[in-house]
Amino acid sequence: MTVTRVYTRAAGFFREDARKIVLSAVLIVLSTLAAMAQPFPLMIMVDSVLAERPPEHWVYRAFFAVAPASKPNQIAALAVITLLLRVLQESLQVWQGALKVRISYNGLIRVRSQLFRQLQQLSLSYHRSHPQGDAINRLVHNTQGVQSAFNLVQGAFVNLATLLVIAVILLGMNWRLALVALAIIPLLLWVIRAYGNSMTAQSRRAALADSELTTGVQQSVALVPLIQSYGREETEYKTFRALTEKGAAAWSAVYWQELKYWLAIGAIFGVGSTIILAYGGSLAYREEMQVGFLYGFIQFLWLLYDPLNKLSTSGSAFRQGAAGIERVLEVLDLEPTVRDAPDATELPRQQRVVELDRVSFEYKSGEPVLRDVTAKVTPGEMVAFVGPSGAGKSTLLNLLPRFYDPTDGAIRFDGHDLRRVKLKDVRAHVALVLQDNLVLPTSVRDNIAYGRPDATDADVQHAAEMAGAHEFVRRMPDQYQTILAESGQNLSGGQRQRIAIARALCSESPVIVLDEPTSALDPQNEQMVTETLRSLKGKRTVIIVSHRLSTVADCDRIYVMEEGRVVETGSHETLIARRGVYYRMARHQMKLGDAVTDAMASGT
C-alpha cells in the first residue's frame, strides 16, 4: 500500500471533524499572514525612518500613507504594529493548537475504538494464530500513527501555506533573488525521493521488532510461575535482551538513515543560503538594494527555508507513520470468518432442541478434526461428549457458540441452521464454562453477573446457590463485593469453577456448555461440582465435554468420540454393558475389574 493510499485511509477517521479542520486551516492561514508581516516594520524603520531615501516599494508607501508626521512617532507606530502582529500571531496559534489537539485525539479515539471492535469480532482462528502482544502493540502503539498522520498533514499544510506566502512576498520584493532562493527545491525533491523507500522499509522492520518485543514481554509476565519453577530466569532474560537489542538495532537503522537524509538536506540549504548571501550582498554593495531591504529579504529567506526544511524532513516521519497505520489497516481490512449472513434471522432466547447433523470440521484443509458427528439434545437434557485427548471434543464445543463454522454439515437450534441466525442470538442461547476458569479482577458479584449486567442481587445470589458457590462467598470479607485478584488467584480451583458455573447460570442462557469442568479439581471439589451439575438436570440443557467419566456418569446420554467421530452412544450403564470403547475407558480410569463393571452394567 502506497504512503498516499495509507494517509488517504487515515483521513477517514477525521471525517466527523471536517468543520473543525476547516476552522483550523483558516486559523493557520491567518497566523501565517501575521507572522509574515512582522519583518516589514523593521525594514521600514531602517530604510525609510532612519534613512533619508525611502524605497518605492508598495509596503513603504502604504505605511507612510497613514503614518504620523514625525519620525519619533513613526518609530513608536512601528513598534506598536510589531507588538500587535506578534500578539495576533500567538493568539491565533494558541487557538489553532488547542483545536489541533482536540481533533487529533478524536481521531485516535475513533481508530482505537474501531480496531478494538474489530479484534473483538475476529474469530478465534485469528487470535490463536497471532500472539496477544501483537494485538496490544497494534492497539496501543500503531494506532498512534493515525494521530501522528493528522499532525503531520496539518504541519505540512502549515509549512506549505507559509512557503507559498513567503514565495509570493519574495517574488514581489526581488524576483531574480527569489528565483535563486527557490532553485534548491528540485534538489530537495530528489533527495526526498531517493531516501523515501529505504526509510519506509526500515520503519516497517522497526515496527515489527516493537511488536515482537511486546509479545515477548506479555508472554514472559504471564509465565512467571512456570519460569521460576523451572529456573529459566536467565534464559528468559537472554531472550528479552535479544528482542530488545533487535528493536534497538532496527530503530538505530531508521535513525541512521534519517541522519544521512538530514545531512543531505542541510547541505542543500547551506549552499542555497551561501548563494543568496553572496548575490544579495553584491547588490547592496553596488547600492542596487538598500540594507534594510536586504535584511528583510534574508529574514524572509530564513522563514522560507524553515518550512522547506520541515517539509523535506517530514518525509521520514510520514513514512514511519505509514508503517504503523498499515499494521492497523491490516487488521481492519480482515473479514471475520464467522459473521452474520446477509439473510440472518433473529432467534429469541428460549429452550430449544440442539442438533448436530453430520458435522465435520478442519482447521487446515485436508486435516479433518471432526467427521460426520451427529447428535441431538432435547431441552433439559444433560449429555456428554467424552473421549481421549485429541478426539475433537473441545473443537465441537467451539462450534456451538459459532466460534467456528462447520466445514460440512450443520448445527441447528429447533431446525434453524446457526449460520442463518444472527450471531448475537446464537450466543445468547449458549453459556460457556471454559476449562481455564476465567475470572475477572473485579467483585464476585460483577463476575457472576458478567453475562447479564442488569441482574439483581437476588439473581446473583440464586445463581451462586445453584452453583454451590454461595457458602464460600458468604465467608469472604466483603461477601459478594469482595474484589477478586487477577485470574482469581485468591480462589481455589473449585471456587473458580463454581464462580464460572454461577456466571453461566446467571446469564439465563438455556444451554450450558462445560469444557472439562472437573479436570483440575481435587476429589472433594469434583464431587461438589458434579452435584451442582446433577442439580441442573431438567432445568437447563447441559452439554459436558470431558475425558473424566466420573463427571458424566449421571448424564442422560453420553457420546463417545475417537479420532473426530462418535463411535458409541448411550447411558453410562448401557455403554458399560456394551463392553466397547467407553467400557475400556471406565476400566482404565476407575481401575475396575470385570466383575465390578458387570455389576455396574446390571445395576447391582
N, C-alpha and C positions, 0 to 999 in steps of 0.2 A: 504494500500500500504506500503510495507516494506521500510525502510530507504535506503537500497541498490537500490531498484527499483526507488525511488524518485530521488536519485542522478544520476542514470543512465539516467533518463529522462532529468534532468537538464543539463547533459553534452551535450545534443543535441544542446543547444543554443550556444555552443562554437565550434561547428564543423568547422565553417568557419575560425577559428583562429588556426587550427591544427599546422601549421608551426611555428607560434609564440609560441605555447605551447611547442613544441619540443625544440625550441631555449631556452625558459625559463628553461626547465628541464636541458639542458646542462649547462647553467649558474649556476643553483643550485648545480649541481654536482661539478663543478669547484670551486665555492666559498666554498663549504663544505670541499673539499680537502685542500684548502688554510687555512681554519680555523683549520682543524685537524692537520696540520703540525706545527702550532705555538708553542705548548708546547715543541717540540723537541729541539729547540736552548737552552732553559733554562736547560733542562735535560742534554744536552751535556756539557754545561758550568759547572754545579755543579759536575757531575760525572767524566768528562774527562779533562776539562781545569783546574778547581780549585782543583781537586783531583789527586792523583798520580797513581791510578789504574783504568783505564777506563774499562767499561764493554765490553763484546764481542758482544753486540747486533749489528745487521747489520746497524742500523741507525748511530751508533757511528762510525763504520768502514767506512761507506760511507762519512761521513763528513771529517774524518781525511785523507781520500784518496786525497781530493782536498784542505784541509785546509792549511793556511800559517804555516810556521815552528814555529814561536814564539807565545807564549801564549797571549801576548797583541794583536797581530794581529788576533789570533783566536777569542779573545773576541770581537774585532771590527767586524770581519766577521759575528759572530753570531748575533750581534746587527743589522747589516745591513740586514741579512736574515730575522730577526724578523720584521723589518720595511717593507721590500718588501712583505712579506707574508701578513701583515696587510693591506697594500695599495692595493694589488691584491684582497684580500677578499672584502674590502669595495667597490672597483670599480665594481667588478662583482655583488655585492649585489645591488648597485645603478642601474646598467643596468637592472638587473633582476626585481627590484622593479618597475621601470618605465614601463617595459613590462607587468608586472602583473596588474598594474592599468589599462593600456590600454585594456588588454584582458577582465578584469572583467567588465569594463564599456561597452565594446562591447556586452557582454552577457546580461547586464542589459538593454541596448537599444533594443536588439532583443526580449527579453521576454516581455518588456513593450509594444513594438510595436505590437507583436503578440496577447497579451492579449487585447490591445485596439481594434485591428481589430476584434477580436472575440466578444467583448462586443458590437461593432457596428453591427455585423451580427446577434447576437442572437435576437430572435423575442420579441415582446412586452410582451408575456406571461412570459418570464424570468424576464424582467426588472420590470414588475408590481408585481412579486412575491418576488423580492429582493429589499431591500432599496438601495437608491443611495449611502449611506455611505459605504455599503458593497463593492460595485464596486470600490469606491475610495480607500478603505483600501487595497483591493487586488492589485489594480493597482499601488499604491504609496508605500505601505509598504511591502506587501507579496512578490512582485517581487524582493525586495532586497535579499530575501532568495536565489535566483539563483546566485546573485553576491557573497553573503557570501559563497555559496556552492563551487564556484571556489576557493575563497581564502582559505577555509578550506581544500579542496582537495589538493591544491598546498602546503599549510602549512604542511599537513600530509605527502606529498611526500618529502618535505624538511626534516622533522623530521625523516622520515623513512630512507632516504638516509644517514642522519647524524648518525642515530642509527646503520646502517649496517657498515658504515665505521669505527666508533669507536669500534664496537664489534670486527671487524677483527683486529684492532690495539691492543685492549686489549688482545685478544686471542694470538696474536703474542708476546706480552710483557710477559704475565704470564697466561697460560691457566687455572690454578687452581683458581687464584684470579678472573679471568674474569668470570668463571662459577658461582662463588659465587655472583658476581655482577649481573649476568643475571638471577639468580634464582628467583628474585622477579617478573619476567614478568608473569608467570602463575597466581600469586595472583592478579596482576593488571588487567588481562583479566577477572578474576572472578568478581572483583568489578565493572568493566565497564558493564558487562552483568547484574549484579544484579541491578544496578541503571538505566540501559538504558530505559526499558519500562516505568517506572514511570515518568522519566523526559520527555519522548516523549508525554505522555498523559497530563502532566502538561503544556507543551509548547503549545499543541493544545488548551487547555482551555484558556490559556493566549491570544493566537492569536484571538480566538473568542471574548473574552472580549474587545480587542482592536477594533475589527470590530463593536461591539455594541456601543462602545463609539464614534467612528467616525460617525456612523449613527445617534446617538443621537444629536451630535453637529450639523451635517448638517441639521437635521430636525428643531432644535431649532432656528438656524440662519435664515432659510427660513421662519419660522413662527413668527418672532419678532413682526410684526404689530398685529397679532392675539393675541399673548401672552400679549402684552402691553395693548391692548384694553379691554381685559377681566381681567386684573390684575393678571395674572397667573405666574408672575416672580418668586415668592417664590417656587411654585410647580415645575416649570421647573428647578430651581436651585437645589432643593432636588433630582430631577430625575438625573440631571447631576452629582451631588455629589455621588449619589448611584452608577452610572455607573463607575465613576472614582474610587471609593473605591473598586468596584468589580474587576476592572482591576488591581489595586494595589495589592489586595489580591491574584489574580491569579499569578501575576509576583512574589510576595513575596514567594508564594509556590514554584515557579520554583527556585528562588534563594536559598531558604532554602534547597531544595533538592540538589542543587549544592554544598552548603556549606558542607553538610554531605558527599557528594561524594568526595569533595576535602580534607576533613579531613581524610577520609579513605585512599586516595591516598598519602597524606602527611605522614601518619603514616607508610605506607609501605616503602616509600623512606627513612624515618628516620631509620627504622630497618635495611634496606639494607646498608645505609651509616655506621651505627654503627658496623655492622659485618665486613665490608671491612676495616674500620679504625683499628679495633682490630686485625684482622688477618694480615693485611699489616704491622702494627706496630710491631707485634711479629716477622715477617720475617726480618724487618730492624734491630730489636734489636739483633737477632741471627746472623746478618751480612749475611743472605741469600739473601738480597736485598739491593741495595745501596739507600741512602737517596734521591738523585736526581731522581732515577728511581721510587721510591715510590711516590715522589711528582708528577712526571709526570703522574703516573698511576692514582693517585687521581684526578688530573686535568682532565684527560680523563674520569674518572668516573663521575665527575660532568657534563662534556659535554655529557656523556651518559644519565644521569638522566634528563637533561633538555629536550631533545626530547621525552624521555619516559613520562615525566610529561605532556608535551604538547599533546602528542598523547592520553594519558589517559583522560586528562581534555577536549580534543576536542570532546569527545563523547557527552557531553551535548550540545555543540554548534552544532554538526552535527544534533542532534535530534530537536533542536529549529529551525534550518534552514529548516529541512524537513517539519516541521509543516507549515511554511509559503509557501514553494514550493507546498505542497499538495493543499493548497487553490487556488493557481494559476492553477495547473493542473486540478482541479475540473472543472473550467470554460473552459479551453482549450479543455477538453475532451467532452464537451457538443456538441451535434449535433443540429444545428439550426433547429427548427421545420418548418421554411419556407426557402427553398433553391432551387437552380436550379435543375431541373430534369436532369438525365443523357442525355436525348434526347432533352433538351430545345432548342428552336429555337430563332433566332433573329427576332425582330419585329420593323422595323424602325418607328420613331415617326411621326405620321400624324393623321388627323381626322379619327375617327373610330366609328362604332356602338358599344355601350356598352350594353351588355345583361346579365341579371341575370336570370339564368334558374333553377327554383325550389331550390333556395339556402337555406340551413339550416345550423345552426351553434350552437355549445355548448362549453362553456368554461370548464365545468365539465360534465363528462359522465352522461347522464340521465337528464340533466337540460338544455333543448334547449332554446336558446335566439332568434334565427330566425327559422321560419318554412315555408318552401316552398315559399320563396319570388321570384316572377317573375316580371321582369320589362325590358323595352327596351328603350334606349335613343339614338336617331339619332344625327349625327353631327350638332352642332349649336343650339340644343335644350337647354332649361333651365327647369329642372324638380326639384321637391322637394319631400322629404320624411318627412312627418310630423306625429306627434302623441305625446301622453303624455310621460313623463319620464319613462324609463324602457321598452319602446316599441321595442327597438332594433335598433333605428336609428343610433346611434354612432357606434355600432358594425358593421352595414352594411357599414358605412364609412371606417372602418378599413380593410374591406375585399377588397376594390377596389385597393389600392396600395399593396396588399398582405402582410399586417402586420400579418394577419392570413389567413389560407385557409379554405374554406367552409368544414363543416363536411359532407354534402351531396350537390348534385347539382354542378353547375359550374358558374363561371363568365367569360364572353368571350369578347374579342375585335375583331370585324369583324369575329366572329366564332372561333377565337383562344382561347382555354382554357388557362387562365392565368397560370395554373400550368405547362403548357408545353412551356411557354415563358420565356426567360431569365429575371431574376428579375430586372436587371438594365433597361431593355427595358420597362417592365411593369411600373416601377416607373417614367420613363421618360415621360410617357403618362399622368401622374396624378400629379397635383399640389394641395397640401393641404393648406387650410386656417383653422387653428385649433381654437377652442374656447378660448384657453389660450393666443392667440395673441403673440406668441413667438417673442421676439425682441432681437437681439444680441448687446452686448456693443461695438459697432463699429459705423462707419459712416452710415448716412442714405443711401448713395449710395451703400455701401457694403451690407447693409441689403436687399435692393431691388434686388441687383444682386447676392444674395447668391446662388440661384439655377442655375445661368448662369454667372460664373465668367468672361467670355470673353465679356460680354455685354458692349456696348459703352455707353458713357454719354447720347447720344441721345436715346438709347434704354431704359435706366433707366428713363429718364425724360418722355418718351412716356408712359411707364408703369405707372408712378406716375400720369400722366394726366388722363389716363383711369380709374385709381382707385380713382380719386378725391383727391389725396394727394399733387399734385404739388403746390397748392396755399399756404397751410400751411408750406410746406417745404421751399418755396421761402422766407417766412418771418422769417426763422430761421437765427441765427447769421452767420453761415457758409454755409447756404443752404444745398446742398447735401453732403457736407463734415462735417456737424455737427455731433459730436460724441454723440450717444445716451447713456443714463445711463443704468445700469443693469436692465434687464426686462422692458426697456422702461419707467422708472419712470418719465422721463421728457416729456412724451407724454400723452395726454388724451386717454381714451379708444377708442374713434372713430378714433383718429390719429393712434394708434397702429393697429387697424383693417384695416385701409386703407393702411398702410405700408405693412401689411401682404398680402393684396389683390394685391398690386403692385408687390410684390415679386413673387406671383403665376403667374401674367400676364407676368412678365419679363422672366420667365423660358421658355415661349413659349410652355408649355405643352398643348395639345389640350383639356384636361379635367380638369376643375377647380372644386374642391370639397370643399365646405364650411360647417363647423360644427358650427351651431348656430351663424351665422355671426352678428346678431344684439342683441343677448340676454343680453349683458351687456351695451348697449348703451342707451343714452337718446333719446327722440323723434327726436331732430334735427339731431343728428349723425346717428340715424337709417334711417332717410329719405335720408341722403347723401349716405349711404352705399347701400340702396335699389335702388337709382337712378343709382349708379355705376353698380350694378348687372343687372339692366334693360338695361343698355347700352351695355352689353356684349352679349345680345341675338343675335344669328346668327353669332357671331364672334368666340365664344368658346362654347364648350359643358360645361354647368354649372349644377352641381348637388348640391342642397342645402339640408342640414339636419337641421331641425328646428322644434320647437313647437310653434313659433310665426307666425300666419297666415298672419299678415300684411307684412311680409317679402316675402311671397311666392305667394301672390295673382296674380302676373303677370306671373307666370310660365306657360309654355306650358302644363304641365301635373303635377298633384300632386298625390303622392301615400300616402294614409292614413294608418298608421300602428297601430295595437293594439296587445299586447302580442306576438310580433315577427312575426305577419302575416300582409300582405297587405289586408285590408278589403274594401277599396274603391280606385277607380282611376278615374281621370278626371280633367278638368279645375276647377278653383275656382268657376265660375258661375254654372257649371254642378253639382259640389258637393254640393253647397248651395241649388240648386233646388232639389236635391235628399233627403234632409232633414234627412241625416244619421249622422254618427259619425262626419264628417267634419262640418256639419251644427251646431251640438251641440257645437263643439269647437269654432266656429265662434261666436255663441250667447254668449258663456261664456267669450271669450277674448274681443270681441268688444262691449259686452253689448247691443246687438241689439234686438229689438222686432221682432215679426213675420212679421209685415208689412214692416219693413226695409229690412229684409232678403228676403222676397218675391220680393221686388223691385230690390234688388241686383241680384237675380236669373233671373229676367226678363230683366235686363239691363236698367230699367227705373230709 
